Amino acid sequence: MLFMEEKHLTIASVKAAYQSGEKTPTGLMQEIIEKAKKYSDKNIWIIEPDMERIRPYIEKLGKMDFGKKPLWGIPFAIKDNIDLAGTPTTAGCKAYTYVPEESATVVDRLIKAGAIPIGKTNLDQFATGLVGTRSPYGEVSNALKPGLISGGSSSGSAVSVALGMACFSLGTDTAGSGRVPAALNHLTGFKPTCGAWPLKGVVPACASLDCVTVFADSVEEAMKVDEVVRGLDESDRWSKDVSRKEDKLPECIYLPEQEPEFYGPYDVQYKAAWDKTISFLKQTGCKVQRVDLSFYQKAALLLYGGPCVAERWCDLGDFVKAHSEDIFPVTREILMTGDRPDYTAAYLYDTMHELMEYKRRSRNLLKDAVMIFPTCAGTYTRDQVRRDPINTNSDMGKYTNHCNLLDMSAIAVPGIDAGEDLPFGITIFGLADAEHKIVAVAKKCRAYA
């Protein structure tokens, strides 16, 4: 029972166990299935691990060279807005369910590299939310403190890794869904540059802003996944040919000049964790400087406070109108704002022009620098979110929503813990072509945290 007693599974430990003969894929998958049953009350899965579904992938391993397939026999979880051939995709809404004939490009690449999809994870419905409570399949409990939110929308994906049921998992990120759950469950969450990972086979939230992401135990493990899934898919309208350069530290790390706005029942502990985390950033070898980063918060407000939300309505509006009663209430309320009559074409272009100005400022500021914010400056109990679903969710996105609007790359890593079983996380942001810089800083941060 080697892995059942461990908190996290890793690609490295599983490969070593296979190589030594200590574990077999079948044995490990059976352990994962039992663990999923043990944690069934946490509502992690929509399609839970099941040997009947998993066995065909195990059988295919016999035709694969262990030494040539970088993810041979590695279990991974898939957010249930990402297609796995022959398995239902729900996007967190039963009425929306369909069964795809093909897997999403990222999933297909992982399977061809030897990875084993073990199940589909719960999410905030239609990937709309940062809290992990907006699902008819149940609220996903935090992996460390069950009374707290798990973060969303990729809630089940994060918790499946945090509780040792997968070596890594796929999420998506439009407003922070690949970063907030990482912070709240003590994981690394990598959000590549938009287009670097193909989107084909992913249910759109805001299609022009969506990214597929990965949750893993470490930066190094996340990069192993990146090496497999990155690359142009010529059949995907959003895909780009973006290569990740060799890791290189930037000259400078920028921190916000103004103190972040901490919130929630642990606001004091989060502030203390932020202050302690800042102290070790100086050990990275980079110059650390405080500058005015307030325009990023102005950009963040445009994601839900302007016509950008109309893109969600563009993809989901017809379904929402036809299946209004099947939509989670707060999700329906948010999606329907995309149909507001004052969201005119002129208003949209005005917003686009404003964003272009913020992009210009960001491009000039981060030429040879990265910036760091708290991934989230607090957390909430699940009960608090139930009582005030809109404002609590908005707080969780204060330091995340700007990212894809401004075409940035980001990686979320743990900082100094805010307390026992109370992780605190930071996010390192860079320009679209600076993934190598944010990854280099993230590795340094993980070494000191």
N, C-alpha and C positions, 0 to 999 in steps of 0.2 A: 504493500500500500504506500509506496514511495511518494507519489504525487498527491494522494488524497490528504496527506498530512501537511502538505506545503501550502502556503498562502497563494503563491503565484506559480504558474507554469511559465517556462521560458523556452524559446526555440533551442537555445544552447543546451539546456538540461535535458530536454526531450531527445534531442539528437544523440547526446552522450549516452542516455539510457538505452536507446535503440542499438547503438553501436556496441555497447558492452553486453547486450543480451539481457539486461535487467528488465527491460520492458519490450512489449510488442505493441503494434498499433491497435490490435483487437483488445488487448488487455487494458491499455490506456483509455480507449474509447468507452469501455465498460465502466471504468472508474468514473469517467466524466458523466456518464448517464446516471450513475448512482448519486453523484454529487448534485446533479441538477434536480433530482428528486428530493434530496435533503433540503435544498434551498427553494423549493417550489413556492413557498409563501412569499418570496421576494418578487414574484412576477417578472422574472428576468426574460422569459422566453414566450414567444408566440408560437413558433414551431420548435418544440423542445428536442434535445438530443435523443435520438432513437436509433437502435442498431439496424433496423430494417432500412432506414434511409442512409445510414453511414456505411454499411457493409459494401456497397458497390464501389465506393471510393477506396476502401481498404484493399479490395480485390485488384484494383488498377495499379496499386503500388508494386505488385509482383512483376509488372512489365516496365517499371521505372528503375533506373540506376540510382541507388542511394547516394553515391558520391557525386552525381551530376545534377541531381534535383535538390536545390537549396532548401526546400521546405518539405522534404519527403516525410510524410506521416505526421505533419504538424497540424494540430487541431485549431481551427479558427471559427469565430462566430460572425454572423452577417446581420446587420441592421435590416429590419424587415421593410425597408423601402428600396432595397437593392436585390435584383433578381438572382435567383438560383434555379437553374433549369429543372422543371418538373416539380417544383415546390411552390406552394402558394405565396404570393406577395400581397400583403394587406395594407401596408403603410399605416397600420394602426387603426384601420377601419374595415370591419367585416364586410360591409356592403361594397367596398371597393375591390375586394379580392379578385385576383386573376392568377392563372398558372402560366408562367412564361415557358416558352419552348427553348429559349437560350438563356444562358447566364449573362449577367452584366460583364463587360469586358474585364474589369478588375478581378472579378471572381473567377472568370475563365483562366486568366493568367496565373492566379494563385493555384488553382487546381492542376494546371499543367506543370507547375513547379513542384507538385507533390503534396500540397496542403489539402487537408480534409475539412470540408464544411460540416460543422456539427449541428447547426440549427439556426433559426432566425430569431432575432431579439426584439423585445418590446421597445417602444419609442413613443415620444409625444406625437400624437396623431398628425400625419402629414408633415412630420418633422417641423412642427410649429410650436416652439417652446424651448425653454432652457431649464426646466424643472424636473421632468421625469414623472409628472403626476397626471398628464393629460392623455390618458389612454383608457379605452373601454376594457382593455385586458388587465387593468389594475395598475396601481402606482408601483413603480420600481423602488424598492428600499435601498438606501445608501448601504454600501458594502461594510462600512465600519460602524456607523451609528444608525440603526434602522429607522429611528424617528425623524431623521433628517432627510432632505431631498437627495436624490442621487445625481441630479443634474440631467439636462436633456439637450437636444431631443434624443441623443444617442444613449439613452439611459441603460437599457439592457446590455448593450454592447460593452459599455465600460464596466458594469458590475460583473459580467461574465468573466472578464479578465481579472478583475480585482479579487474575485473569489476562487480563482484557480481552475476554471472550467475551459479556458482557451488560452493559447499562448499569445494570441493577439485577436483583435476583432476589427471589423470595418464599421465605421460610422459615416455620417455625412455632416457637413458644416456649411451653413449659410450665414448664421449670425453668431456662432460660437458653440455649436452642438458637438464639435469634435474636441473642444477645449474645456468647457465648464465641467462635464462629467469626469474628465481626467483629473482636474483639480480636486473635486470633491471625493474622489475615490483613490487618491494617491497613485496616479498613473502618469505616463507620458502620452500626450496626444499631439500627433503631427498633422498639421493642415498644410498640404503643399500649395504651391502657386496654382491659382485657378487654371484648369486645363491640363496640368501636368499629369494628372491621373484621369483617364477617360470617364465620362459620365454616362455612356450608353448603358441602358439597362437599369437606370436609377430613376425612381419616381421624383419628378421635379418639385421643389419647394419654390425657390426663385431661380429658375434655370440658369440665368446668366451669372448668378452669384454662387451656385452650388459647388461644393467640393466633396469628394470621397476622402475619408480620413482613416487613420489607424490609431487604435489604443494598444499600448504595449507596456511592459514592465520597465523598459529603459529606452534611451535614445537609440542605442546601438540596435536593439531588437526592432524598433520602428523602421530604422534605415534598411534592415534586411528585407522588410516588406516593400519598402519604396523601390528597392533595386529590381524587384520582380514586376511590380504593377505599372511603374512609370513608363511613359512612351506614347507616341502618337497613335491614335486609332482613326484611320482615314474615313471610317464610316460614322464617326461621331462629330457632330457640328461644333461641339464645344472643345474638342481635344486640340492640344497644341504640342509641338515638339520642343519640350523644355528639358534640358539636361541639368543635373545637379552637379556643380563643380566640386572640386576637392575642398574639404573643410578648411576654413580660414577665419581667424578671429578678426573682427572689425577693429578699427582704431578706437572707437568710442561706443559706450553704452549710454543711452539717454534715459533718464528717469523723469517722471512728471514733476514739474516745479511746484505745482499745487498738491497738497496732501490728498490722496484718494479718499473718496467718500465711503467710509466703512458703514456697514448696515447689518441688521439681523441680531439674533440673540448672542452671537459671539463676536460682535464688532470690536470690542476691546482686545480680545485674543488675536483677531485677524490683524489689527494694527500693529500689535507687538511682533507678530510673525513677519509682517512686511518690513518692519524696522530691522529685525535680526537678519532677514534675507538680504537686505540691501548691504549690510556690513560685509557679507562674504563675496559680494559681486566684485569688490576691489581686488580679490585674489585671482580673478580671471586673467589678469594681465592687461585688461583694457582700461582706458580712461573712463571714469564714470562721472557723468555730468547731468545736472538738473536743468531742464529747459521747459519752455512753455509748449505743452502738448495739447492744449485745450481744444484746438481745432479738430482733433481726432474725435473728441466727444460730440462736437457739433455735427460731424459727419455721421456718427453713430445714430444720432436722433433721426436721421433721414430714412433709416431702414423701415421703421414702422410708423414714423410720424409724418410720412409724405407719400407720394404716389408710387414709390418703389413696391409697396405692398400690392399694387395692382397686378404685378407680375404673377403673384400667387393666384389671384383671381383668374388671370388669363389661362392658366393650366387647369385649375380646379373648379372654376365658377360654375360650369354647366353641371358638374357632378353635385356640387353643394346645393344648387337649386333643385335638383331632382331627388336628392336624398337628404334633405335638411335634418330630418329626425335621426339620421344615422351618424351625424357629426357630433363629436364631443362639444358640449355647449360653449365653452370658452374658445375652442378652436373655431367653431362656426362664427362666433362674434368677431374674431380677428380676421378671418378670411373674407367676411362680408364687407369689411371696411375697404377692401380693394375695389368695390363697385360703387364707391361714393361719386356722385355727379360732379363734385368740385375737383376730382382728380382728372383734370383735362390734359390734353396733349401739351398745351402750352406750359402747364404746371410741371409736367414731367420733364420737358426740356429745360425749364428753369432750374429744376433740381439737378439734372445732369450737368448743367454748366457750373453749378455750385460745387458739385463733386469734383469736376475737373480742376477747379481752383485748389481744392484740398489735396488732390493728387499731385499737383505741381508743387505745393508746399512740402508735401511728404517726400517727393522725389529729391528735392533740393536738400532737405534736412538729413536724409538717411543715405547720402551718397556713399559714405564709408562708415556707417554706424547702424546699430540696431536700437530698438527701444524696448523697454520692459514695463509692463503694468502688472498689477495683481490680475490673475485670470478672472477671479471674482473677489470682490472686497467684502465678502460675507457669505452667509448661507442662511437657510430658513428651515424650520420644521415643516413636515408635510402638512400639518394642521394649519400652520400660518398661511401656506400657499393656498389651501382650500378656501380659507376665509377671504383672501385678497389675491386672486390668481393673476390679475393684470400687473399690479404694481410690484409684487414680489418678483415676477418674471422679468419685468423691465430692469429692476436692480441687477439681476444676474447678468444682463447684457451690457452694462455700462462701459465695460472695458474690453468688449469683444465685437460689438456690432459694426464697428468701422472697418474691420479687416478686409472683407471681400469687396465691399463697396469701393475701397481704395486699391484693390488689386495687390494685396500684401500676402506674404507667406508668414506662417506662425507656428510655433511649437510651444506647447504647454508642458511644464515640468514641475515636480514638487519643489517647494521651498522649505523653509523651516516650519515644522508642524506648529499649529496654533494651540494644540493641546493633545491629550491622549485620545487617539482615534479621531482626531480632528485635523486632517491635513490642510495645508495652505499651499496654493500653487501660484506660480508666475507664468506669464506668457512672454516669449521673446518674439518680437515682430521685426520683419525686414521687408525690403522691396521684393517685387516679384522675382528678380534675378539674384536674390541674396539668400537663398535657402542654405547655401554652404556656410554663411556667416551665422545665421540663427542656430543651426545645428552645432556649430563649433562652440558657441556660447552655452548652449543647452548642455553639452557634454561636460563643460567646466562646472556649470551650476550643479549638475547631478553629483559631481565628484565632491563638492563641498557641502551640499545640503545634508 
